[in-house]
Amino acid sequence: MAHPLTLLRAAKGLSHPEYARLVAQTHVDLGFGQMAARREKVSRWESGRTVPEQTAQLAMAHLHGVPAREVRRLGWPFWLHLAISDTTLREQPYTVEGAELVLGSSLHLARAPRSPELLVRGTALTAQLRSALTQIAAGGGRSTGRGGTPSRAEQLAWIEARTEALEQHEAGTLVPAACLYRTAHAEHRLVIRLLGSRDREGPATGPLFHLAARTALLGSWLSGALGEETKAERHGLTALRAAAAVADPALASAAMIQIALRHLSLGSPADVLALGQAVRAAEPRPEQDTGTVLHCVEALALARLGNPTGAARALDRAAAGAATGSRMGAAAIERHLTVVRARAALLLGDPRGAKPHFVAFTDSLSAPRAAAPSPQTAAWLLSAVEAHLALGELDRAARAVHLAADIAGTLPPGLALQYRARLARHEREPVVREALERLEDLP
């Protein structure tokens, strides 16, 4: 795998001697004193044989625009990933080495910007999907066996157990999504650090890449639940890299569905349908829940394209698949289908047709002994607010805001921004102003 310093040096178009001289001069300019400007130093840093002195790292960080506090917080070589651009990551090959670099950078994602954006669209997305499918068909990387010391094998088993426990929250949970995300990201960080040390004493690549894909998937759907679509897409792309590296079609399919969900919000419905085709190419007979969610995603994409017949057929297929049973449970899958029917009607320009579905959804959340809500609930209620506002039902829209806040405990900042944007035109109305005041209660 190319060392992140190698990528940063190459991005500046510098040879080893030139980079050594630039670091040495910056070292002097920052008041750290003289340091030898030898090409061998840079070569040893990039090979992993030596770690630069702290002041040398601070000089490099200055060159690449990384704050000194991040150098101290993250340590070598992890802070280097903060300087690697999205374009550099996107252009990495779909190999074990390319996946490792993308995984390393996934530890240091910035907060979602106020105007979220996608990293890959159109032809760039098509190229990514083609590369992933080629890698899966070829059988992934070679270093995929199990192994490692007994202590590391036990550590890996515990990470897998914790990851599985986190995955169980997808059907329903009372734990705030923000807490789940922090826990999932901690597991992801641990897996990536084990990947970086495996040549010395860690387990073989395969099990680690499987866990990296699963923890990245957790990061993707939880980021979506928090309203951070940019971060959710980055995690989804990371999961796809890891899954392709070990040729796991099920995990790759799950990653592509997560990416498709981001494109439903920010991208093109044509890209969503292209992702659906890639899922079927990777896994012609996906497991039941994957197939159900895929039909739901395609229904919403077709609704965005103004195709009510196609959307209805996709919803029928989703319902038929769900009727045969789901590991998520009947209540959870029925809530999901209810929300998708409502959102499809809203996308087709029929808020009146969406209303009864949203009412049924909110009623199910308030019913006695109701099942625990999905972490996605607060994000789903955003569409309910849209429908009620479109119908001029400000009181119902405000109640949906309060319900979202009640369920989430406190709405996360990313979602709160989206709720405010939809309510802004009605902020003079007392019932809406009260709902907006509720959104000010941020951690």
C-alpha angles and dihedrals in degrees: 000000000000110000112242089238089057090056093047093048091048091049088060090048093237131145121223093264093045092049091047091053092048093051091047092051092047088049089058094042091054091053097252094122133235123334130179113264100213125153089218089067093058091045092053092048091052093046092051093240094121138018118228120246114263093252091050089052090051090051091051091046089054089053093051099040098249116143116245091236090062091052090055094041099048103028129205128354096356098074089059089073089068089068097048111101126230089243091058091050093047092053096053114115120254094252135113089264094049091047091053092055093049091046091052091053092049089073092069108048116155122233114275110275120239088255104042118211137186124245098213129033139155115349092004090057091046090053091050092051093047091051092048093050091047091052092048092049090049092055099253125254125343100235097076106120127113119253146109133123118319091249092053091045089055090048089052091051091054092049089052091050092051091046091052090050090053091049090057089066091069092082093051140325145169091213113103114253091235091059091048091050094052091050093047092048090051089055090047090052091051092051092050092050090051089051089054093052101038095102089064104041112327132110123279121279102257102068091042093052090049090053091044090055092048095048090046089052089053089052091051100052093039091051087052089051088053092052093248100130096166092056091043091057092049091053091047092052089048091052090050091053093050094045092048091049090064096031095242106160095186094055091041090053091050090050093050090050090053090051089048090055089056091051090052088063103035110009144050124302087221088062089049091055090046089055089050090054090050091052090055091047091052095043114016091183106035121188115272101261092045090053092048094050091045091055089049092051091049091048090057092046091052090048089054088052089054095249106137094171094053092045092051092050092050090050090050090053090049092050092047091052093047091050092066092062138280135219087224091063132249096272095050095047092046091053089050092051091047091054092047091051089051094047092047091054090048092050089050089057096255108120090161090059090047094051100076091050092051091047090051089049095051091044090054090055092053098042118118111273090005116182116258110275125248116257084243093064098098090050092048092051088060087074090050088056089052093051094049093046090051088055093047091246098140094164092055091045090052091048089054089054092051091047091052090050092046093052096043094043087224123009111247115244095252093055094039089058090054093048091050091051091056095045097043096095091057100041093120092064110096095226091051093044089055090052091049090052088055089057090057089070094093125154 
